[in-house]
């Protein structure tokens, strides 16, 4: 059996945000809690040490001034020690519940024990270097001691069992840990709800996209969205607009192909079938020639449809570049030179010596020049005249293409820019896509186009104006 790899699905944005926020809180709160615990523990030890030292000084002062009646036999908590090692008084200690166990030792200037509590009676006298705070072990218990020598040269050692401090430290641990143990799950729930609430605009956007009908050009509303979502909606609207444009182009291209290729294909098939069933050589030659002409028209239509598709799909998606209009016109004229020579037309190109630059799409401008010049050549009779002029007028580039052909009546000049429109009176083999391509190129360059009477007495003048770049 082959190895199968489990497909892992990425976590949702809500889950990821929730986990990240909780992780950040844990990373921040646990060190802060630990630092706070250590600081409070230090302050607690300092406070208890201060209290222990104060108690030792107070005890020494009372003994030095005789205000502590250690020799009074009537005191129930004081008993005379019978131990030969002790010459002082041993005070019995009976701590109540929740009271810390404390004790003391008091020595006279000669090092003789004056008094001690029963829990510290067996502890050896402190040495001269045992001054201040120390931790000692006594009968398996840890004690915190403070030793001092007062002005009366009495040595006082006072001690407190460390159990009390351990209990306080344990309470501090619980105090700092319990809120985290209880609060983190609650925070996780609240953070999850808050993230869900914060991501509501994304959910709304998803719902609107789900309800959006195919082909709709209505932009997604961005007014409701927060600042972080608005750029996404704007970019999404632009992408949807480009997608709808692409779908429209695909639809138009399919419609163009179906509309324009059906007739010449049918005519070609009819001519070929007629040639196949005919026995007359002259009729066969005639039908084959007609089929060839139909195929030539079909090729021409395909070229025009592809030119329109390339223009709509390619030029619109490219950045404009700095282009020399005269150079583009010369390249197109060189391409059409055989057609010019075939019809024996007087052709001229007039332009300034200095280059005339515009910002544009080369494929669109090339298609514009080619279709305008081809139309002028096609509609101009043999030995006619076609003139192309390119000049600058201030900050505007002006392109004039005129001929002395039949021209277009003024009332029909706007209609010629529609797709597949062709003048009924025309005897040429145009298919109505040429000027439609020109119109699309004009729109891409924010230019203007006018159809006027030709200054040659008859024919048509096509004038295009677009913004020119500085030389």
N, C-alpha and C positions, 0 to 999 in steps of 0.2 A: 504493500500500500504506500502510496506517495505521501509525503509530508503535507499536511494541510496547515495553513497559516490562518489564525483567527483574524477576522477583520475587525479592527478597532475603530469605533466611531468617536469622533472628537466630541468632547463635552460641550454642552450648550454654553452660550455666552453668560447666561444667568448663573449657571453652576460655577463657571470659571471665576467670575467676578466675586461670587459669594466666598469661594474657597480662598481667593487671593486676599480679600478683605479680612477674613478670619485669620489667615496666616500672618498678615501684617499685625493684627491686634495681638496675636499670641507672641510674635517676635518682640513686640513692644511691651506688652503688659507683664510677661514673665520676668524679663530682666528688671523692669521697674519695681515689681513686687519683691524680687530678691534684694535689690538695693535698699528698698524701703525697710524690709525685714532686718537686714544687717545694720542699718542705721538705728532703728528702734531698739534692737538688741544691745547695741553699743551704748545708747543713751540710757537704757534700763540698767545695765551694769554700772555705768558711771553714777546713776542716781542711787543705786543700792550701796555702792562703795562709799559714796558720800554720806549716806545715812549711817553706815557702819562706823566710819571714822568719827562722825559727830557723836554717836553713842559712846565710843571709846573715850573721847575727850571729856564728855559729860561725866562718865563713870569715874575717870581719874580725878576730876575736880571734886566730886562728891566725897570720894574716899580721902583726898588730901585735906579737906576741910572738916572731916569728921561728921559729915551730915548723913553718912550711911551707917546705921547702928549695927555693925557686924557682930559685936560681942553681946548683944541683947539676947538672952536665952528665951525670952518670951515670944520671939518671932517664930512663927510656925515653919517658915521656909528656910530657916538657918539652923544648921546642926554643927556641933563641934566635931571635928574630924578626929577619929581615933587612930588614923594611919600615922605611923611614925615619920613617914616622908612629908607629911603636911603639918605645918605649924599654924596654919591659918584656919579659916572657916570655909567649909564647903556648903554652897547653897544648892539645895535640890531644885531640879528643873522639871516641871510638868507642863509641857506645851499643850494647849488646846488644839482641837481640830482646826485646820486651815491657818494655823499660826506657824510662822517659820521657827525652827529650832535654833536658838542662839545660846551662847555661853561666853564666859570671860575668865581671865586670870589677872590677878593684881599682885605685884611684887614690890617690897619696900626697897629703899636704896641699897640695902645689903644683899639683895637677891633672894630674900626670904618671902615665901608665899604669904600674902595677907588674906586673900580670899579667892575662891574659884567656884564655878558652877560644877555640879556633879558630872556633867557630860564632858568637861575638859579637865577634871581634876587629875587624871593620869597623864596628861600631856606634859612632856618635858619642858622646862623653862626655855624661853627664847634666848638665843645668843645675841651678841651685840650687833651682828650684821643682819639680824632678822627684824628689820624695821620696815614699816609700810605694809603693803598688801602682798599676801602670798596665798597660794592654794596648797593645802596639805591633805593627806589621807589619814583618817583616824577611824579604826575599827571598820574598815571597808567603805567608809563614807567620805565624800569630798567636802571639805570645808573651805570657806573663804575667810581669811583672817586679816586683821589689821593690828599692828603692834606699834606702840608709841611710848615715849618717855616724856612725862610732863615736867613742869617747873619744880615740882616737889620731888623730882627724881624717882617717882613711882613709874614702874613699867606696867603698862596695861596692854593685855592682848584680848581682843574681842573677836568673836568668830560667829559665823552664820553658816548653816548647812546649805550647800548649793542646790538641794532639791527644789527649794522655792524658785530659784532662778531657772532651773530646768523646766518647772511647771509654767513659769511665765513665758519662756522661750517657746514651749509647745503651744501655749495659747496664741502667741504671735504667729506661729506657723499656720495654725488653724484659721486665725483671723485673716491672714493674707491668702490662704489657699482656697478656703471655702467659697469666697465670692467668685473666684475664677471657675471653680468646678460647677457652681450653680449658674454663674452669669454667662459663661461661654456658650452653652447650648441655647440659652435664651437669646444671646446676641446673634448666634448663627441663624435662628429663626427670624429675628427682626431684620437682620441684614439681608436674608433671602427675600423677605417681603419688600424691603426697601429697594433692592436691586430690581425686583419684578416691577415695582412701581416706576423706578427710574427708566426701565427699558420699555415702558408702555408705548412711547412714540415709535419704537421699532416694530412692536406688535401691530400698531395701527397702520404703519407703512406696509407691513406684510399683508394685512387684511385688504387694503386698498389695491395692492398689486394682484391679489387673488381675485378680486371682483372686477378687475380691469378687463374690458372686452378687447379681443384681437382687432387691430386696426385703429384703435382709439388714439387720437392725437392730443387728447386733453392732458395737460401736464399735471403731475402729482402736486397737490398743494403743499407748500412749505411753511405757511404761516404758523401752523400749530406746533411745528417742530422746534426743539431747542437748538442752540447755536451749533452744537456738535453734529446734529443730524442734517441741518440745512445744506451744507456742502454735498453730503451724500445724495440728498433728494435732487439738488440741482444737477449733479453729475448723472444721476439716474435718468432725469428728464432729457438731458442731452443725448444720452445713450439710446433711450427709447425713441427719441426723434430721429436719430440716425438709423435705428433699426427699421422704423416705419418708412423712412425714405428709401432704404435698401429694398424693403418688401415692395414698395410702390414701383421702384425701378424694375424689379424682377417681374412684377405683374405687367407693367407696360411693355417690357421687352417681350414677354410671352405673347401678349396681345398683338404687338407689332409683327412678330414672326408669323403668328396665325393669320393675321389680316393681310399682310403684304405678300406672303409666299404662296398662299392658296391659289390665287388667280394665275400667276405665271407658271406654276407647276402643272395646273390643270391644262393650261394652253399648250405647254410643252408635250404633255402626254397625248393630247388630241392630235397634235401635229405628227408625233412619232407613230401613233396608231394609224393615221391616214397614210403615212409613208409606207407602213408595213403591208397594208391591204391594197395599195395601188400598184398597177402594172405599168403606168405611164411614167417614163423616166423624167419628163418635164415636171409632172405633178409631184413626183418623189423629190426632185431637187427643190421645188418650190416649198413643199411642206418641211423638208429638212432645214432649209434656210430660215423659215419661220420659227422652227423649233430652236435653232441657234440664236435667233434674235430674242426669243423668250428666255433662253438661258442667260443671255447677256443682260437682259433686264433684271432677271432674278439675281445675278451676281451684283448688279448695281444696287438693288434693294438691300441685299445682305450687307454690303459695305456701308450703306447709310445707317441701317439699324445698329450695326456694331459700332459705328462712329458715335451715334447718339448714346449708346450704352456706356462706352468708354468715357465719353464726356461727362455723363451724369454720375458715374461711379468713381472715376479716377480723379478728375480735376477738382471736384468738390472736397475730396479728402486730403489734398495735397496743400502744402504751404505755398504761398505766392513767392515767386522769385523775380529778380530784376532781369527784364528781357528787352532786347532791341527789336522794335517793331519792323524796321526795314530789313533786318536779317531774316526774320520769320517770313516776311512777304517774298523776299528773294528766293528762299528755299522752296516755297510753295510754287512760285512761278517756274522755277527750274523743273519741278516735278510735273507741271502741266505743260511744259514746252511742246511735247508731241501733239497735244490737242490744239495748241495755238497754231502750230505749223500746218496741221491738217486742214484747219478751217481758213487758213490764209487771212488771219485777223491782224490788224495793226494794233500791237500791244505796247503800252508804255508804262513805266514806273517812275514817278517823280518823288524824291525825298530829299531832305536836308543833308548836307555833308556830315554834320555832327550826328552821332547816334541819338535816337529818341527812345528813352527807356521808360518802361511802365512796370508796375508790380502785377504779375499775373501768372496764369497757368499756361505753360507752353502748349500742352495738348489742346486746350480749349481755343487759344488764339490761332493755332495752326489750322484747326478744324474750321474756325470762323473764316479765315482768309481763303482756305481751299473751297468752301462752299460758295462764298460770294463770288470768287473769280470764276469757278466752274459755272455758276448760274449765268454770269455775264457772258461767258464764252458760248454757252449752250443756246442762249436766247438771241445772240447776235449772229446775223447772217454772214456768209462768206464775204471776205473783203470789207468787213465792218471794222469798228474801232472800239477798243476797251482801254480805259486809263485808270491806273491806281495811283493815288497821291497820298503821301504821309507827311504831315507837317505839325509844328508846334504853334499853339496859340496861347501864350502865357503859360499857365500851369496845366493846360489841357492838350492832349494828343488827339489830332483829328485825322481820321482815315476816310478818304473818298474813293469809291469804286463806281465808275460810270461807264455806260455803254450807249450805243445808238441802235439798240434793238427795239422791239415793239413796246417795251415799258409795261407798267401796270396802272390801270385806271385808279384814280385817287380814292374812290369809294370802296375799292377792294384791297387796299394796301395793308390794312391791319389783319385781314383774314389770312394773308399768305404766311403768317408766322405760326399758324396752327399746324399740328402734326398731320401729315398726309394730304395737306391741301395743295391743289395744283390748278392753275388757271385753265378753265374749260377750253378757251380759244387756243391754248398753246399746242403747238404740234411737236414739242420736244418730249423726250422721254424722262421727264422728272417724276418724282414720286412724293413730293411735298414734305420731305424731311430736311432738305437743305437749309431753308430759312428758320425752321424750328431749331436746328442745331445752332445756328447763328444766334437766335434769341436766347438760348440757354447760355452760350458763352458771354453774351452781353450781361445777363443777370449775374453771372459769377464774378464779373469785374466791375459791378456797379456802374456800368456805362450806359449810354443812350444810343438809340439808332433811329434814323429818319430815312424815309423813302421819299425822294423828290424827283422832279422833272430833270432829265439830263440836260446839261448846258450844251450838248451837241446837237440840239434841235429836236431830237426824238430819243426815246430810250428811258433809262432809269439811272438815278443817282442814289447810291446808298452812302449815308454819312454816319460815321460812328465817332463818338466823343467819349474819352475816358481820361482819368487823371494821369498826368505825366510825372515822372521822377526828375529830380534835378540832374543836370548833365554831369 
